[in-house]
Amino acid sequence: MLEIKAAKSQIEALLEEIFTFSFNQAPGKTAIYWDERSLIIHLEDFMGAEMQRLIRQQDPDALRSVQELMIEYLLPKLAQQIKETTGLNIGNFYYDWSDRDLSCMLVGLPEEPLYRTQEDYYPGKDAVHQQIGKVTYEIEKVPDATYSYWAAEHILVIVREGILIKIEKAFIDQGATEILRKVKRNLEKTVIIREGNIGEVLNRKVQDVYLDWSFGENKSLLVHVFEK
């Protein structure tokens, strides 16, 4: 595997190439955070004219649909080229968008879940996990397991395993994953931001919250980005 610094440069070049080829516009700003536990890509300033039109029309459902299609189209190609270029084998990509500035957060977890064995022990961790368990219980159930680590000085990653309840599993079995994802994202994000109080627990100001799921693995990934 390439050294991390060289690999980051390769990934930035890949992102610029893929976005320019697919949408005639490269991201204005790309930040990459990579360690053995995850590859995090934060993309900003890449919304084209069509996106801006949807924003002006204040059509969040249409905007979200376009966003989802963009990323779903890109991820398989991106994962494959990252593997070929850097040797990093991404097991699953998680992604979400900021409602504040439409930035996109991509998080790739390796096939081996090293976040389980390489957690960070930081001040306030127990309280963070307690709060996440509490708000998750309000919506579905207490996670079977919760893990967290700092991917960067201002980025906290929280992984919840075993959170789906029977009715959610029934939706998945019926192939209704997209409507489930939409409803869960709107509901969970609202509750986590309003009641999670993670910023207060850590005495930091939250800038953005990103949230996604791997329904097949019964796993959710939650990213808090704090002001630097």
N, C-alpha and C positions, 0 to 999 in steps of 0.2 A: 504494500500500500504506500502511496506517495506521502511525503511529509505533509502535515496539515496545512502549512502556509501555501505550498505549491498546489495542493488539492483545492484549496479555497479559490485560488486564481483560476484553476481549470473549471470549477463549478460556475464561477461568475461569467466566464466566457461562454459556457454552455447555455446559461440562462439568457444572456444577451442574444445569442444566436437563435435559440428556440423562440423567444418572444418576438424578435424582429422578423423571423421567417413566418410565424403564425399570425402576428397582429400588426406588423409593420411598425412596431414601437418597442424598444427595450425599456426595462424598468429604469426610472430615473435614479433610484438608489437601491442598492442591494447590500444587505448585511448578512454575513454567514457566521454561525457559531457552531463549532463542531468539537465534540469529544467522543469518547467510546460509547457513551450512552445515547447520543442522538445527533442528528444533523438538523440544524434550524436555519431556515432561510426566511429573512424578513424583506419583503418587496414593497417598495413605495413608489408613487408617482409613475404609474404606467397605465392609467385609465385613458382610453382613447375617446374619440368624439362620440361614439355610440354610448359608451358608459356615461359620459357627461350629459348626454341628452336624457338618459333614463333617470339620472340624478335630478335634473331640472324638473322632470315630470313627477318626481317624488313617487316613483313606482317601485317600492322595495322588493316586491315579489318578482317582478321582471328583472330587476337588477341582480337579485340573488341567483336567479336561474341562469343568467348570462355568466355570472361569476363561476357558478358551479360547473357549467359546461366548459368554460375556459380551462379551469384547473384539471378537471377530469380528463380532458383531452391531452393535457401536457404531462401529467404525472407518469404514466407508463414510459413514455419516451425519456423523460428526465431521469427516472430511476435507472433505466437501462444504460443510458449514456454515462451517468455517474459511476455505475459499476464498471463499465468498460474503461473509463478514463482514470478513476481513482482506486478501483478495487473495493470500494465500499458497497456492500450488499444491503440495500434497504429492504426490510421485511414488510413495512407498511408505512404509507405516508398519511399524515393527518393535516388538515388545512381548514382555515377559517379566515374571515375578513373582518376588519374593523369597521363598525358603523360610523366611527368618528371621521376617519380620513380615507377609508377604502383601501388601506394597506392590507397586504396578504401575508399570513404566517403559514409557512410549510414546515412540518416537523416530520423527519424521517427517523423511524426507530429501526435499528438493526434486527435481524432475525433472532439473535440471542438477546433477551431482555436484560441488559446489563444494569438498567436502572434499579433492578431489584437488589443487586449485590453492591452497587456503587452509589448508594444514597449519600446525601450530604446531611451532616448533623449541625444544624444552624439554630441560633436563638429564635424561639417562637415556633419551631417545627411542630411540636406536639399540639400547640394551639391552632396552628394552620390545619392540621389533619382533623382536629376536633370540629372546627368550623365547617370544613368541607364535608365531613360525615354528617353533620347536622343538616346542612342545606340539601344534601343529596337525599337524605331520609325524608325531607318534606316533599320531594318530588317523586321518588321511587323507593329506594331502600339504602340502608347503610352499605357502603362498598365492602366486599369481602376483604379487600386489601387496598391500602393507599400508600403511594410512594411519592417522594418529591426530591428535587435537586435544583441547584442553580446552574443553568446552562451558560449564563453570563452574569456579570455583576448586577444587572437590572432585569434578568429574565428568570422567573421561577416556573419550573415545569412540574405539574402534578398529574400523576397517573392513577386513575381509579379502576380497579379490576372487580368484576362481578357486581354490576349495578342494575342489570336489566331485570324487570319484573315480568310475570307471565303474560300480561296483555301486550307488552312490548315485543316479547318473543313471538307472540301470535302474529303481530303486524309483520315482523320480519319473515316468518314462515309463509305469509300470504304475498310476499313480494312488495310490501308497502314501505320499503326502507326510506324512500325519499321524503314522503309525507311525514314519517316518523322523525327523520332527521330535522326537517323544517320545524316541526312542533317542539321537539326537544330543545333545539338550539334557541328558539325564541323564549321558551319558558325557563330553561336552566340558566341561560345567560342573564336574564332579568333577575332571577332569584339570587344567583351567585354574586352579581354586582351589588344588588340592593341589600342582601342579608349576610353575605359571606364575610364582609369586614376584614378581608385579608390585609388590606393596606393598613388598617388600624392595628391589627395584630403585629405587623412587622414595622410599624411606624414609618411607612413609606407611602408615597402618593401613586396610586395606580393610574397608568396612562391608558392601557388597553387590556382587554381580556379576550382570548381566543379559545375556542372550544370545538372539539370534534370527537367522533366515535369510530371504533371498529366493531360493528355489530357482530361480526362472525367470531371475534375473540372476546366479546362481552367486556370491552375495555373502552375507557374514555380518557382523552388527553386534554388537559386544561393548562393554558399558559397565561400567566400574569406578567405583563410588561410594566415596569415601574419607571417613573421619571429618573433620569440619571442624576 
